[in-house]
């Protein structure tokens, strides 16, 4: 089963670059399928998330996001960091 892995961090800047300080506040996963699926809402202290996907997918952030194949595409085995708002969610859908 394809999975989106999410690690939430309070955020930290080092030389004006966002970096993650371990351990994460929260870790969660979302199954990736042909329909959009949302994560749980981010922690109230979350400002930075690490997203890792083990398959090709598209993601969308927001308060109630619905991902489509036209949203931000991630390659299989990609890891990205994003600055986010507390309480937001990430939605994911499979892509090619």
C-alpha positions as a Markdown table, in Angstrom:
| # | Residue | x | y | z |
|---|---|---|---|---|
| 1 | Unk | 0.0 | 0.0 | 0.0 |
| 2 | Unk | 1.3 | 3.5 | -0.9 |
| 3 | Unk | 1.8 | 5.8 | 2.0 |
| 4 | Unk | 2.4 | 9.5 | 2.7 |
| 5 | Unk | 4.5 | 10.0 | 5.8 |
| 6 | Unk | 4.1 | 13.3 | 7.7 |
| 7 | Unk | 6.4 | 14.6 | 10.5 |
| 8 | Unk | 5.4 | 17.8 | 12.2 |
| 9 | Unk | 7.9 | 20.3 | 13.7 |
| 10 | Unk | 7.6 | 23.6 | 15.6 |
| 11 | Unk | 9.9 | 25.1 | 13.0 |
| 12 | Unk | 13.2 | 26.7 | 13.5 |
| 13 | Unk | 15.4 | 29.0 | 11.4 |
| 14 | Unk | 19.1 | 28.7 | 11.0 |
| 15 | Unk | 20.6 | 31.3 | 8.7 |
| 16 | Unk | 17.1 | 32.1 | 7.4 |
| 17 | Unk | 16.6 | 28.5 | 6.3 |
| 18 | Unk | 13.8 | 26.4 | 7.9 |
| 19 | Unk | 15.3 | 23.3 | 9.6 |
| 20 | Unk | 13.7 | 20.5 | 11.6 |
| 21 | Unk | 14.6 | 19.9 | 15.2 |
| 22 | Unk | 14.2 | 16.3 | 16.3 |
| 23 | Unk | 12.1 | 14.7 | 17.6 |
| 24 | Unk | 9.0 | 15.7 | 15.7 |
| 25 | Unk | 5.9 | 16.9 | 17.6 |
| 26 | Unk | 3.7 | 14.4 | 15.8 |
| 27 | Unk | 4.1 | 11.7 | 13.1 |
| 28 | Unk | 1.2 | 10.5 | 11.0 |
| 29 | Unk | 0.6 | 8.6 | 7.8 |
| 30 | Unk | -2.1 | 8.8 | 5.1 |
| 31 | Unk | -2.8 | 6.0 | 2.6 |
| 32 | Unk | -2.4 | 7.1 | -1.0 |
| 33 | Unk | -5.1 | 6.0 | -3.4 |
| 34 | Unk | -7.1 | 7.1 | -6.4 |
| 35 | Unk | -9.3 | 9.3 | -4.2 |
| 36 | Unk | -8.2 | 12.3 | -2.1 |
| 37 | Unk | -7.5 | 11.5 | 1.5 |
| 38 | Unk | -6.7 | 14.1 | 4.3 |
| 39 | Unk | -4.3 | 14.0 | 7.2 |
| 40 | Unk | -5.4 | 14.9 | 10.7 |
| 41 | Unk | -5.2 | 18.6 | 11.5 |
| 42 | Unk | -1.6 | 19.7 | 12.3 |
| 43 | Unk | -0.7 | 20.4 | 15.9 |
| 44 | Unk | -1.2 | 23.9 | 17.2 |
| 45 | Unk | 2.6 | 24.2 | 17.5 |
| 46 | Unk | 3.4 | 22.9 | 14.0 |
| 47 | Unk | 5.1 | 25.4 | 11.6 |
| 48 | Unk | 7.1 | 23.0 | 9.5 |
| 49 | Unk | 6.3 | 19.5 | 8.1 |
| 50 | Unk | 8.4 | 16.9 | 6.5 |
| 51 | Unk | 6.5 | 15.0 | 3.8 |
| 52 | Unk | 7.8 | 11.7 | 2.4 |
| 53 | Unk | 6.0 | 9.6 | -0.2 |
| 54 | Unk | 6.8 | 6.1 | -1.3 |
| 55 | Unk | 4.8 | 6.5 | -4.6 |
| 56 | Unk | 4.0 | 9.2 | -7.1 |
| 57 | Unk | 1.3 | 11.5 | -5.8 |
| 58 | Unk | -0.1 | 15.0 | -5.7 |
| 59 | Unk | -0.6 | 17.0 | -2.4 |
| 60 | Unk | -2.5 | 20.1 | -1.4 |
| 61 | Unk | -2.4 | 21.9 | 2.0 |
| 62 | Unk | -5.3 | 23.8 | 3.5 |
| 63 | Unk | -8.0 | 23.8 | 6.2 |
| 64 | Unk | -10.1 | 21.3 | 4.3 |
| 65 | Unk | -8.1 | 20.4 | 1.2 |
| 66 | Unk | -9.1 | 18.0 | -1.6 |
| 67 | Unk | -6.1 | 17.0 | -3.7 |
| 68 | Unk | -6.4 | 16.4 | -7.5 |
| 69 | Unk | -3.8 | 15.2 | -10.0 |
| 70 | Unk | -3.2 | 18.8 | -11.0 |
| 71 | Unk | -1.9 | 19.8 | -7.6 |
| 72 | Unk | 1.8 | 19.8 | -6.5 |
| 73 | Unk | 3.3 | 16.5 | -7.7 |
| 74 | Unk | 5.8 | 14.5 | -5.7 |
| 75 | Unk | 8.0 | 11.8 | -7.3 |
| 76 | Unk | 8.1 | 8.3 | -5.7 |
| 77 | Unk | 10.5 | 8.2 | -2.7 |
| 78 | Unk | 10.6 | 12.0 | -2.5 |
| 79 | Unk | 11.1 | 14.0 | 0.7 |
| 80 | Unk | 10.1 | 17.6 | 1.0 |
| 81 | Unk | 9.8 | 20.2 | 3.8 |
| 82 | Unk | 7.0 | 22.8 | 3.9 |
| 83 | Unk | 6.2 | 25.7 | 6.1 |
| 84 | Unk | 2.6 | 25.4 | 7.1 |
| 85 | Unk | -0.1 | 27.0 | 9.3 |
| 86 | Unk | -1.2 | 25.2 | 12.6 |
| 87 | Unk | -4.5 | 23.4 | 12.2 |
| 88 | Unk | -4.0 | 22.9 | 8.4 |
| 89 | Unk | -4.1 | 19.4 | 6.8 |
| 90 | Unk | -2.5 | 17.9 | 3.8 |
| 91 | Unk | -4.6 | 16.0 | 1.2 |
| 92 | Unk | -3.0 | 13.4 | -1.1 |
| 93 | Unk | -4.1 | 11.5 | -4.2 |
| 94 | Unk | -2.2 | 9.1 | -6.4 |
| 95 | Unk | -0.7 | 10.4 | -9.7 |
| 96 | Unk | 1.4 | 9.1 | -12.6 |
